[in-house]
Amino acid sequence: MLWSHLFKIWVYTLLVKIQIMKKLEVRTRGFSTRVVGTALFIIPLDYDNIVDERLIEELRFLQEEFEIGNFYVLETSMHASLKVFLIHAIGIAVSDRMLIQASAGSR
């Protein structure tokens, strides 16, 4: 349910909107990509419908920025009727470099 109303106060106009919605009871979960017992992380990336040089440029940038090793690019499926390619890239990185970059970027 959405309710909105305009109030005129002298030369000002105040717009008030109130929305009431049902809270969904859906739980979400995350996962860690750290390889247990090592300082390695597995980096899963999802690129839908990108099969040209933009994908290679993006992966090269990530390799240089975070000193990541090789990426393995997989085409998991293609929906012929929609002409959509589902592309996934998987890389392995050492955690120290990623943590340094992440902490520098958050300042």
Backbone hydrogen bonds, N-H to C=O, Kabsch-Sander energy under -0.5 kcal/mol:
donor,donor_aa,acceptor,acceptor_aa,energy
3,W,18,I,-3.2
5,H,16,V,-2.3
7,F,14,L,-3.2
9,I,7,F,-0.6
9,I,12,Y,-2.7
12,Y,9,I,-2.7
14,L,7,F,-3.5
15,L,13,T,-0.5
16,V,5,H,-2.6
16,V,14,L,-0.6
18,I,3,W,-3.4
20,I,1,M,-2.9
26,V,24,L,-1.0
27,R,25,E,-0.5
35,V,40,L,-2.7
36,V,34,R,-0.6
38,T,35,V,-1.8
41,F,93,A,-2.9
42,I,33,T,-2.9
43,I,41,F,-0.5
43,I,91,G,-3.5
45,L,43,I,-0.5
45,L,89,A,-2.8
47,Y,87,I,-3.1
49,N,47,Y,-0.5
49,N,85,F,-3.6
51,V,49,N,-0.6
55,L,52,D,-1.2
56,I,52,D,-0.8
57,E,53,E,-2.6
58,E,54,R,-2.2
59,L,55,L,-2.3
60,R,56,I,-2.5
61,F,57,E,-2.3
62,L,58,E,-2.2
63,Q,59,L,-2.2
64,E,60,R,-2.4
65,E,61,F,-2.8
66,F,62,L,-2.3
67,E,63,Q,-1.0
68,I,63,Q,-0.9
69,G,92,I,-1.8
72,Y,90,I,-2.9
73,V,71,F,-0.6
74,L,88,H,-3.5
76,T,74,L,-0.8
76,T,86,L,-2.0
77,S,86,L,-0.8
79,H,84,V,-2.1
80,A,78,M,-1.0
83,K,79,H,-1.9
84,V,79,H,-1.2
86,L,77,S,-2.4
87,I,47,Y,-1.8
87,I,85,F,-0.8
88,H,74,L,-2.9
89,A,45,L,-1.9
90,I,72,Y,-2.1
91,G,43,I,-1.8
92,I,70,N,-0.6
93,A,41,F,-2.5
95,S,39,A,-3.7
98,M,94,V,-1.1
99,L,95,S,-2.9
100,I,96,D,-2.2
101,Q,97,R,-2.3
102,A,98,M,-2.5
103,S,99,L,-2.4
104,A,100,I,-1.9
105,G,101,Q,-1.9
106,S,102,A,-1.2
107,R,104,A,-0.7
